[in-house]
Amino acid sequence: MDLKRRTLRHVDQTEFEHFLKYGEQAYGLSRQEIQGYDHELGTERAFDSVEHSYAEDFYYDILVDEQLIGRVLLLKMGHYFQLDLMVFDPYSRQGFGTKAVKQALEQSNVLALYEVRARILPTSPHQEIASQILKTNGFVKQDDYFSKGRRKRYALQRP
């Protein structure tokens, strides 16, 4: 399994089909947002979202034998990073999500300065497996999210 970093948030037909199946219950996407993805895919059935891509974010494709099997996103949310993970159905429950999260945290090095949070919606059909992936990677359950690391706070020292 390999991770390939993208500079822009990429959405394609495979991810769109995943959103059609799980978007509302697992990711909290409204029907209108999902329809917006369909519109943006156009005839190419893929797009790079320039409008929703930021230099401080990390966008990874999860690849097995050069086949896209999912995505890991680390999105800067002010004083922490939000972790989003999707592993497409044929590849679920094979350990790829656990490895991808570990590699994304290592490659991005965001834990050196930031806390990383992940939220699993209570309506998600992936709740059990997602919780296990996060716990295996050292995340701790907070109130309604999982977290790992701590935000580094600096104070100026005066002579």
C-alpha positions in Angstrom: 0.0 0.0 0.0 1.2 3.5 -0.9 0.1 7.0 -0.2 0.3 9.6 -3.0 0.0 13.2 -2.0 -2.0 15.5 -4.2 -1.6 19.3 -4.1 -5.3 19.8 -4.7 -8.4 18.2 -3.3 -9.3 15.7 -6.0 -12.8 14.1 -6.5 -13.5 11.4 -9.1 -16.3 9.0 -10.0 -15.1 6.4 -7.5 -15.3 8.8 -4.6 -18.6 10.2 -5.9 -20.1 6.7 -5.9 -18.9 6.3 -2.3 -20.6 9.6 -1.4 -23.8 8.5 -3.1 -23.8 5.4 -0.9 -22.6 6.8 2.4 -22.4 10.6 2.1 -25.3 11.6 4.3 -25.0 9.0 7.0 -21.2 8.7 7.2 -19.9 12.2 6.2 -22.9 14.5 6.9 -23.1 15.6 3.3 -26.5 16.9 2.3 -28.3 15.7 -0.9 -27.6 19.2 -2.3 -23.8 18.9 -1.6 -23.8 15.4 -3.3 -25.6 16.8 -6.3 -23.0 19.6 -6.4 -20.3 17.0 -6.6 -22.1 15.3 -9.5 -22.4 18.7 -11.3 -18.7 19.4 -10.8 -17.6 16.0 -12.1 -18.9 17.0 -15.5 -18.2 14.8 -18.5 -14.7 14.1 -17.3 -16.1 12.5 -14.1 -13.3 14.0 -12.1 -12.2 17.4 -10.9 -9.6 19.1 -8.8 -11.2 21.5 -6.4 -9.1 24.6 -6.6 -11.7 26.6 -4.6 -11.5 24.1 -1.6 -7.8 23.3 -1.6 -5.4 25.0 0.8 -1.6 24.8 0.9 -1.6 23.7 4.6 -3.9 20.7 4.0 -2.8 17.2 3.1 -4.7 15.2 0.4 -3.6 11.6 0.0 -4.8 8.9 -2.4 -4.5 5.4 -0.9 -3.1 3.1 -3.6 -2.7 -0.7 -3.9 -0.9 -1.8 -7.0 -1.5 1.7 -8.4 -5.3 1.1 -7.9 -7.1 3.9 -6.0 -8.7 2.3 -2.9 -9.5 5.3 -0.8 -8.4 8.7 0.5 -7.0 10.3 3.6 -7.4 14.0 4.2 -5.8 16.1 6.9 -7.5 19.5 6.9 -6.3 22.5 8.9 -9.1 23.8 11.1 -7.6 26.7 12.9 -5.6 25.2 15.9 -6.0 21.6 14.9 -6.1 19.3 11.9 -9.2 17.2 11.0 -8.6 13.7 9.8 -11.0 12.3 7.2 -10.7 8.8 5.9 -12.5 6.7 3.3 -11.7 3.2 2.1 -13.9 2.0 -0.7 -16.0 -1.1 -0.1 -14.0 -3.8 -1.9 -10.9 -2.9 0.2 -12.6 -2.3 3.6 -11.6 -4.4 6.6 -8.2 -5.4 5.2 -6.0 -3.1 7.3 -5.5 -0.5 4.6 -7.3 2.3 6.6 -5.1 1.7 9.7 -1.9 1.8 7.6 -3.0 4.8 5.6 -3.8 6.8 8.7 -0.4 5.9 10.3 1.5 6.8 7.1 -0.4 10.1 6.6 0.4 11.2 10.1 4.0 10.3 9.6 4.4 11.9 6.2 2.6 15.1 7.0 4.3 15.5 10.4 1.3 17.6 11.6 1.5 16.0 15.1 4.8 17.9 15.7 2.8 21.1 16.2 -0.9 20.3 16.2 -3.6 18.1 17.6 -5.4 15.9 15.1 -9.1 15.2 15.5 -11.5 12.8 13.8 -15.2 12.7 14.1 -17.4 9.7 13.5 -21.0 10.4 13.0 -23.4 8.2 15.1 -25.3 7.4 11.9 -22.2 6.1 10.1 -22.3 2.4 9.1 -18.5 2.5 9.5 -18.6 3.6 13.2 -17.1 0.4 14.6 -14.3 -0.1 12.0 -13.5 3.7 12.0 -13.2 3.7 15.8 -10.9 0.7 15.7 -8.7 2.4 13.1 -8.4 5.5 15.2 -7.7 3.6 18.5 -5.1 1.4 16.8 -3.3 4.7 15.7 -3.3 6.1 19.2 -6.4 8.3 19.1 -8.3 8.8 22.3 -12.1 9.3 22.4 -13.1 12.7 23.7 -16.7 13.9 24.0 -17.9 13.5 20.4 -14.6 13.1 18.6 -11.3 11.3 18.7 -8.0 13.2 19.2 -4.3 12.6 19.0 -1.4 14.9 19.9 -1.4 18.3 21.5 -1.3 21.8 20.1 2.1 23.3 20.9 1.8 26.6 22.7 4.8 29.0 22.8 5.5 31.8 25.1 7.9 34.6 24.5 10.6 34.8 27.1 11.6 38.3 28.1 15.0 39.1 29.6 
